[in-house]
Amino acid sequence: KIHGLPADYWDVYPARVYAVTAEALAAVARKYIRPDALQVVVVGDGARLKPVLEKYGTVQMYSTSGAPK
């Protein structure tokens, strides 16, 4: 009610999600996702993750306070 959704919103939501085709999803991805500007954030043990992630591109590491390492 707060967001003005219809009473059956959650009843029909799963069917609407499952109705999305792979082709429609791919079309949206091609329109909005730019692989040349893609960034991935990974949280964990940098010493273990960095060698694995470097296979995919440049890895920049930061401390928990956000300072570059």
N, C-alpha and C positions, 0 to 999 in steps of 0.2 A: 504494500500500500504506500509506503514511503516513497518509492521510486515510480509509482504509477503503472506498474506492470499488471497485465490482466490476471485474473484469478487462476487461470489454468496454465500460467507461464511455466512453472516447474513440471507440470504434467506433460506438456508438449516439447519441452526443451530437449530431452534425449533424442526424440525422433528427428528434430530439426538438426541436431548435431550429426546424427548418423546419415542424414540425407545429403550431407556435403560430399561431393565426389572427389576422387583423387585429381581429376582434371581441373576442377574448380579451385582446389587448393593449390595446385601447381601454377595456375594462372595468377593467383593472388601473390604467390611467392615470387614469380618472375617480375611482377609489377613493383613490389615493395622491397624485396631483399636484394641488396647490392653486395655480391660476394667480395668485391674489391674494397669495401668499407666495413666488412663484418668484424665484430669484436666478440670474443668469448671470455667470460669471467669464470675462472676456476679457483676454488678455495680449497686449500689443503697443504700438505707437506711439499713445499716448493722444490726441495732437493730431489724428491721422487717424481714429481709431476713434470718438472721442466724438461728433462730429456725426452719424455714421451710427447709432450706438446710441441717441441721444436720441430718435429716432423711436419707439422702443419703450418708453420710460419714463425714470425718473430714472437718471442715471449718476453714480456715486461713484468717484473716482479715488484710487489709493493709490500710494505709492512702492514700490520694490522691498523696502524694509525693513518695509512694512506701515503706514507713517504716512499719514494722509490728506493729499491734495494740495490 
